[in-house]
Amino acid sequence: MKRFLSLLVGLLILSLLSGCLLQPFGKGGSKFKPSSARDVIDYSALDFKEGEVLIKANASGSLEQVLAQEGSAILHEWPQIGWVVASVPPGESVGSFIAKLRSYKEVLLAEPNVRYELPEPDGWGDIELLALAEAEEYDKQWGLRNINAEAAWEITTGSPDVIVAIIDTGVDASHPEFDGKAFVEGFDATGEGTPTLDLHGHGTHVAGIAADDGRSGKIAGVAWDCPIMPVRVMDSDYAIWTGYLTDAMLHLGDYAEAHPEKRIVANMSIGGRGYSFAFKDAIDYAAERGVLLVTSAGNDYMRVISYPGAYNGVVTVAASTPWNEKADFSTMGWWNSVAAPGVNIYSTVTGGGYESWQGTSMASPFVCGAAALLLSQYPELSTVELKNQIEQTAQGSGFTEELGYGVIDAAAILGELRPMAYGALKVKTNLVLEDEDDESYGVITVFSSDGVLKAYGTTGMDGSHTFHALQPGDYTVTVAFYSAAAEGWELASQQASVGVDKKTEVIFEFEL
């Protein structure tokens, strides 16, 4: 009883903590006050790296001069998306420096370098399946049968032109199970230069589920003929930071651009509480180059928002049982796309062994592997079309917050393409860049009708931005920009309705 009460109190605290991160969050109704991505997130309760902040530069002025004036310096740059990592000056905290930076016209966005976690539930592999016939075999292989993998393999076992990227703790490529398995040169976002070093074992377990070759060894993954790319984002201190995840997604985007004959499906069984705009920009950068991100829903037992799972455009995976029901630990929410087996999943671990683990971390790579099979069959599909096909062919009878559209069906995924269920939203402004000193990008934020942050972007050279993978419905769209005439930041908002398989346009005209 004491353990149950402690768990209940812990979950309540976690729920309250998560709820304070997004303002507004939940059902705002008539109380919803439109705001901007510049100030909608409160990061103060999160665990973040001291001594540095992430900054997105505006179009006008010099960010370098601002930082020099404040006693800060650029530590790392992401020119692909316009972000930098900068030091926090002496006498400032991360929070106080971010607040100060937001007053400058040269700073579009600023946020901390937040710590992310592997979604591990209490008690790995503690669910007994001995009441079932042939329990040991079922314990090790039931997941593949539940997603109809055998029928899918009759159609395709993957393609060497479709890469399965494992963004995780590293992948032990020397594991005997991977003898003969194709690997693509990995990337270590931590800067330690060892993408195939897995100090934890999590990434190796995930890799076996997603893409082990079932023709040899002791187990089978889903995408047999798709090569694995290890992308390490946990450092030797067992830390995962926003900066590492941003670097990882940018690497995949750059790789896809340099190798147009290849496609990439990335698995990221990792989660964090705050909405990182830098990380989202990196995900969008990769998606624009054809990279699909599949991620775990989390193991919070209840409705707790996390990222990247709640970003629009990604495929978020809940965990299911052998009876295609929600695993008790699996996080539920409107952001869940589909479900996959996540209880007693047998796979590879560091050091040459095999273990049964459980969690949405194990569910996500089933979907990643199935997505790789889908790309092998239909290599021209966009990331939105991939997401739509995975969801619309799932085994559920409709959407639920527990299982999304249901447990995936790997064979049905490879069948006839389903009609598009999402819409798009193009936001056009007159914030067109013409190399003048007083120009500004616009920060666009999209909220659902009940005040939940659903999407974010910034205007480009032509003053516009297009959002994909939006559920049909009503939205509030805000644009924040620095007005040289008013000598300050201004905010405007409009309502927009997004329809199925349609692109809605919203136009903002500002006095410049």
C-alpha positions in Angstrom: 0.0 0.0 0.0 2.9 2.4 0.9 4.4 1.7 -2.5 1.1 2.4 -4.3 0.6 5.7 -2.4 4.1 6.8 -3.1 3.6 6.0 -6.8 0.3 7.9 -6.8 1.8 11.0 -5.1 4.8 10.9 -7.5 2.6 10.7 -10.6 0.4 13.6 -9.3 3.5 15.7 -8.7 4.8 14.8 -12.2 1.4 15.6 -13.7 1.3 19.0 -12.0 4.9 19.7 -13.0 4.2 18.9 -16.6 1.1 21.0 -16.7 3.0 24.1 -15.7 5.4 23.9 -18.7 3.0 25.0 -21.4 1.0 28.1 -20.8 -1.8 27.8 -21.7 -2.2 24.0 -21.4 -5.4 22.0 -21.5 -8.8 23.5 -22.0 -8.4 27.2 -22.0 -11.7 28.0 -23.7 -12.7 31.6 -23.4 -9.8 32.2 -21.0 -7.2 31.5 -23.7 -5.1 34.5 -24.4 -3.0 34.3 -27.6 0.7 34.4 -27.0 3.9 33.7 -28.9 6.6 31.0 -28.8 8.9 33.7 -27.6 7.3 33.6 -24.1 4.8 30.7 -23.9 7.1 28.2 -22.2 8.3 28.3 -18.6 11.5 26.3 -18.4 12.3 27.1 -14.7 11.2 23.7 -13.3 13.2 21.7 -15.8 16.7 20.2 -15.5 19.0 22.1 -17.8 22.7 22.6 -18.4 24.1 25.5 -16.4 26.4 28.0 -18.1 24.9 28.0 -21.6 21.7 28.9 -23.5 20.4 28.3 -27.0 19.6 31.4 -29.2 18.0 31.9 -32.6 19.2 35.1 -34.3 16.8 37.6 -35.8 17.3 39.0 -39.3 18.4 42.4 -38.2 21.5 43.5 -36.2 24.4 41.5 -35.0 23.8 38.7 -32.4 27.6 38.5 -31.9 27.7 42.2 -30.8 24.8 41.7 -28.4 26.6 38.7 -26.8 29.9 40.5 -26.6 28.1 43.5 -25.0 26.6 41.1 -22.4 29.9 39.3 -21.7 28.8 36.2 -23.5 30.3 34.2 -26.5 29.2 31.7 -29.1 30.2 28.2 -28.2 28.6 26.3 -31.1 26.6 27.2 -34.2 23.9 25.5 -36.2 23.9 27.6 -39.4 21.3 25.3 -41.1 18.6 26.5 -38.7 20.0 29.9 -37.5 20.6 28.8 -33.8 23.7 29.0 -31.6 24.8 27.8 -28.2 26.2 30.7 -26.1 27.8 31.0 -22.7 26.0 32.6 -19.7 27.9 35.7 -18.5 29.2 35.9 -14.9 26.6 37.1 -12.5 23.7 35.8 -14.6 21.7 32.6 -14.3 20.4 30.7 -17.3 16.9 32.1 -16.6 17.9 35.7 -16.0 20.1 35.7 -19.2 17.2 34.3 -21.3 14.9 37.0 -19.9 17.4 39.7 -20.8 18.0 38.3 -24.3 14.3 38.3 -25.2 14.3 42.1 -25.0 16.8 42.5 -27.9 15.6 42.9 -31.4 18.5 40.7 -32.5 17.2 37.7 -30.6 14.3 35.8 -32.1 14.1 33.0 -29.5 16.1 31.9 -26.4 15.9 28.7 -24.3 18.0 26.5 -22.0 19.8 23.3 -23.0 17.4 20.9 -21.4 18.1 17.4 -20.2 16.2 14.5 -21.8 15.6 11.0 -20.4 15.2 7.4 -21.5 11.6 6.5 -20.7 12.3 3.5 -18.4 9.4 2.0 -16.4 9.9 0.4 -13.0 10.9 -3.2 -13.2 12.2 -4.4 -16.5 10.6 -7.6 -17.8 8.6 -8.2 -14.6 5.3 -9.3 -16.4 4.8 -13.0 -16.4 3.4 -14.7 -19.5 3.6 -18.3 -18.2 -0.1 -18.9 -18.5 0.3 -19.0 -22.3 1.3 -22.0 -24.4 5.0 -22.2 -25.3 5.6 -19.3 -22.9 9.4 -18.9 -23.6 8.9 -18.6 -27.4 5.9 -16.3 -27.0 7.9 -14.1 -24.6 10.6 -13.7 -27.2 8.7 -13.4 -30.4 5.1 -12.4 -29.8 5.6 -8.8 -30.9 6.4 -9.7 -34.5 3.3 -11.8 -34.8 1.1 -9.1 -33.3 2.2 -6.6 -35.9 1.8 -9.1 -38.7 5.5 -9.0 -39.6 5.6 -12.4 -41.2 3.0 -11.3 -43.9 5.0 -8.1 -44.4 8.2 -10.0 -45.1 6.4 -11.9 -47.9 6.2 -8.5 -49.6 9.6 -6.9 -48.6 12.3 -7.4 -46.1 13.6 -3.9 -46.6 16.1 -2.1 -48.9 19.7 -1.1 -48.6 18.7 2.3 -49.8 16.5 2.9 -46.6 18.6 3.6 -43.5 17.4 3.0 -40.0 19.0 5.6 -37.8 19.0 4.7 -34.1 19.3 8.0 -32.1 20.0 6.6 -28.7 22.8 5.6 -26.3 24.9 4.2 -29.1 24.7 0.8 -30.8 27.1 -2.1 -30.0 27.8 -3.0 -33.6 30.2 -5.8 -32.5 27.3 -7.8 -31.0 27.4 -11.4 -32.5 23.8 -11.0 -33.6 24.8 -8.2 -36.0 27.4 -10.4 -37.8 26.9 -9.7 -41.5 24.4 -6.8 -40.8 25.0 -3.7 -42.9 25.9 -0.6 -40.9 26.2 3.0 -42.2 28.9 5.2 -40.7 27.6 6.5 -37.4 27.6 9.9 -35.8 28.3 10.8 -32.2 26.4 14.0 -31.3 28.1 14.1 -27.8 31.5 15.0 -29.4 33.2 11.9 -27.9 33.6 10.2 -31.3 32.3 6.8 -30.4 28.9 6.1 -32.0 29.2 2.4 -31.6 30.0 2.7 -27.8 26.8 1.9 -25.8 27.5 2.3 -22.1 23.8 1.8 -21.3 22.5 -1.0 -23.6 19.3 0.9 -24.5 20.4 1.7 -28.1 21.6 -1.8 -28.8 18.3 -3.2 -27.6 16.3 -0.8 -29.8 18.5 -1.5 -32.9 17.8 -5.3 -32.6 14.1 -4.7 -32.6 14.1 -2.3 -35.5 16.4 -3.8 -38.0 18.2 -7.1 -37.0 18.4 -9.5 -39.9 16.1 -12.4 -39.1 18.0 -14.8 -41.5 20.7 -15.4 -38.9 21.4 -15.2 -35.2 18.9 -15.8 -32.4 16.3 -13.1 -33.1 14.7 -11.1 -35.9 14.1 -7.4 -36.2 11.5 -5.9 -38.5 13.6 -4.3 -41.4 16.1 -7.1 -42.2 17.8 -5.5 -45.3 17.9 -1.9 -44.1 21.3 -0.8 -42.8 21.6 0.7 -39.3 23.1 4.1 -38.6 24.1 4.5 -34.9 23.6 8.1 -33.7 24.9 8.4 -30.1 23.3 11.2 -28.0 24.1 10.0 -24.5 27.5 11.0 -23.2 29.8 9.2 -20.8 28.1 11.0 -17.9 24.8 9.4 -19.1 23.4 12.8 -20.0 21.2 13.6 -23.0 20.9 17.3 -23.8 18.8 19.3 -26.3 22.0 20.3 -28.1 22.9 16.6 -28.7 19.4 15.9 -30.1 19.5 19.0 -32.3 23.0 18.0 -33.7 21.6 14.5 -34.4 18.7 15.6 -36.4 20.8 18.1 -38.4 23.3 15.4 -39.2 20.5 13.2 -40.6 19.2 16.1 -42.6 22.6 16.9 -44.0 23.2 13.2 -44.8 19.9 12.9 -46.6 20.7 16.0 -48.7 24.1 14.7 -49.6 22.7 11.2 -50.5 19.5 11.9 -52.4 19.3 8.2 -53.4 18.8 7.2 -49.8 15.9 7.6 -47.4 16.1 7.6 -43.6 13.7 6.6 -40.8 15.0 7.6 -37.4 14.0 6.1 -34.1 14.3 8.2 -30.9 13.1 6.4 -27.8 13.8 9.5 -25.7 11.6 12.2 -24.1 11.7 15.5 -22.3 9.2 17.9 -20.8 9.8 21.3 -22.4 9.0 22.3 -25.9 12.4 23.1 -27.5 12.1 25.3 -30.5 15.7 24.6 -31.5 15.1 20.8 -31.5 11.8 21.3 -33.4 13.6 23.4 -36.1 16.2 20.6 -36.4 13.4 17.9 -36.8 11.7 20.1 -39.5 15.1 20.6 -41.2 15.5 16.8 -41.5 11.8 16.2 -42.4 12.1 18.7 -45.3 14.9 16.4 -46.6 12.7 13.3 -46.3 13.7 12.0 -42.8 10.8 10.6 -40.7 11.2 10.6 -36.9 9.5 7.8 -34.9 9.5 8.3 -31.1 8.3 6.7 -27.9 5.2 8.1 -26.1 6.8 7.7 -22.6 6.2 5.5 -19.6 4.3 7.9 -17.3 1.3 5.6 -16.8 -1.1 8.6 -17.5 -1.5 11.7 -19.6 1.8 13.6 -19.4 3.0 15.6 -22.3 6.6 15.1 -23.6 8.7 15.9 -26.6 9.5 15.0 -29.3 6.4 12.9 -28.9 4.0 15.9 -28.9 5.6 17.7 -31.9 3.4 17.8 -35.0 4.7 15.6 -37.9 6.4 12.9 -35.9 5.1 9.3 -35.3 4.6 8.8 -31.6 4.2 5.2 -30.4 2.4 3.9 -27.3 3.1 0.4 -25.9 0.7 -2.5 -26.2 0.3 -5.9 -24.6 0.0 -9.4 -26.3 -3.7 -8.8 -26.3 -3.4 -5.4 -28.1 -4.3 -3.5 -25.1 -2.5 -0.5 -23.6 0.4 -1.5 -21.4 -0.2 -0.1 -18.0 2.9 2.2 -18.0 2.3 3.6 -21.5 1.7 7.4 -21.6 -1.6 8.4 -23.1 -2.5 11.6 -24.9 -3.7 13.3 -28.1 -0.2 13.1 -29.5 -0.1 9.3 -29.8 -0.1 8.1 -33.4 -0.1 4.3 -33.0 0.9 1.5 -30.7 3.2 -1.5 -30.9 4.3 -4.3 -28.6 6.2 -3.0 -25.5 6.0 -5.8 -22.9 8.7 -8.4 -22.4 10.4 -7.6 -25.7 13.5 -9.8 -26.3 16.4 -8.2 -28.1 20.1 -7.6 -28.1 22.1 -5.9 -25.3 25.6 -4.6 -24.9 28.2 -7.3 -24.4 26.8 -9.9 -26.7 23.8 -10.9 -24.7 20.0 -10.8 -25.0 17.3 -9.6 -22.5 13.6 -9.0 -22.3 12.8 -5.4 -21.6 9.6 -3.4 -21.6 8.6 0.2 -22.3 7.5 2.4 -25.1 11.2 2.5 -25.9 10.7 -1.0 -27.2 7.5 -0.3 -29.0 8.8 2.6 -31.0 11.5 0.6 -33.0 8.8 -1.9 -34.2 7.1 1.1 -35.9 10.4 2.5 -37.1 11.2 -0.9 -38.7 7.7 -1.0 -40.3 8.2 2.5 -41.6 11.5 1.4 -43.2 9.6 -1.4 -44.9 7.1 1.1 -46.2 9.8 3.3 -47.6 11.3 0.3 -49.2 8.0 -0.4 -51.0 7.1 3.3 -51.7 10.4 5.3 -51.7 8.8 8.5 -52.9 6.5 9.1 -50.0 6.8 12.3 -48.0 7.1 12.2 -44.2 3.5 13.3 -43.9 2.4 10.5 -46.3 4.4 8.0 -44.3 2.9 9.1 -41.0 -0.6 9.0 -42.5 -0.2 5.5 -44.0 1.1 4.1 -40.7 -1.8 5.5 -38.8 -4.6 4.8 -41.2 -3.6 1.1 -41.7 -3.4 0.3 -37.9 -5.5 -2.4 -36.3 -7.7 0.0 -34.2 -11.3 1.0 -35.0 -10.6 4.7 -34.5 -8.4 7.0 -32.5 -8.0 6.7 -28.7 -5.5 8.5 -26.4 -4.3 5.1 -25.1 -3.3 3.5 -28.4 -3.6 6.2 -31.1 -5.0 4.6 -34.2 -4.2 1.1 -32.8 -1.5 -1.5 -33.0 0.3 -1.3 -36.3 -0.2 -3.8 -39.1 3.1 -4.1 -41.0 1.5 -6.0 -43.9 -1.4 -3.6 -44.3 1.1 -0.7 -44.2 2.6 -2.1 -47.4 -0.8 -2.3 -49.2 -2.8 0.3 -51.0 -2.1 3.9 -49.9 -4.8 5.4 -47.8 -6.4 8.9 -48.3 -4.7 11.7 -46.5 -6.3 12.5 -43.1 -4.2 15.6 -42.4 -4.4 19.2 -43.6 -1.8 22.0 -44.1 -1.7 25.6 -43.1 0.3 28.3 -44.9 0.9 31.5 -43.0 1.8 34.4 -45.3 3.1 37.8 -44.0 4.7 40.9 -45.5 7.8 40.3 -43.4 9.8 39.8 -46.6 13.6 40.1 -46.2 15.2 42.6 -48.5 18.6 43.2 -46.8 17.5 46.2 -44.9 18.7 47.0 -41.3 15.3 47.0 -39.7 14.0 43.7 -41.0 12.6 41.0 -38.7 11.6 37.4 -39.0 8.2 36.5 -37.7 7.7 33.8 -35.0 4.6 31.9 -35.8 2.8 29.9 -33.1 -0.3 27.7 -33.8 -2.6 26.8 -30.9 -5.6 24.5 -30.9 -9.0 25.9 -30.0 -8.5 25.0 -26.4 -5.1 26.7 -26.1 -2.7 23.9 -26.6 0.5 24.7 -28.5 0.3 22.5 -31.6 3.0 23.9 -34.0 5.7 26.5 -34.3 7.8 28.0 -37.1 9.4 31.1 -38.3 9.0 33.1 -41.5 11.5 32.7 -44.3 13.0 35.0 -46.9 9.5 35.3 -48.5 7.8 36.0 -45.2 5.8 32.8 -45.1 5.8 29.3 -43.5 3.8 26.2 -44.2 2.8 23.7 -41.5 2.0 20.1 -42.4 0.5 17.2 -40.5 -2.2 19.3 -38.8 -5.3 17.6 -37.6 -8.5 19.1 -39.2 -10.0 21.7 -36.8 -9.9 25.2 -35.7 -6.7 27.0 -34.7 -5.5 30.3 -33.4 -2.4 31.5 -35.3 -0.1 34.2 -33.8 2.8 36.1 -35.3 5.3 38.0 -33.2 7.9 40.3 -34.8 10.1 43.2 -33.9 8.6 46.5 -35.2 11.2 49.1 -36.0 8.4 51.7 -36.1 7.2 50.8 -32.6 10.7 50.0 -31.3 9.4 46.8 -29.7 8.0 43.3 -30.2 4.4 43.1 -31.5 1.9 40.3 -31.6 -1.0 39.7 -34.0 -3.4 36.7 -34.1 -6.0 35.3 -36.4 -8.3 32.2 -36.5 -7.9 29.5 -39.1 -9.8 26.3 -40.0 -7.8 23.4 -41.4 -9.6 20.8 -43.5 -8.8 17.2 -44.5 -6.2 17.0 -47.4 -6.5 20.8 -47.9 -4.1 23.7 -47.5 -5.5 26.7 -45.6 -3.9 30.1 -46.1 -3.8 32.9 -43.5 -2.4 36.3 -44.4 -0.9 38.9 -42.0 -0.2 42.4 -43.2 1.8 44.6 -40.8 2.6 48.3 -40.9 6.4 48.3 -41.4 
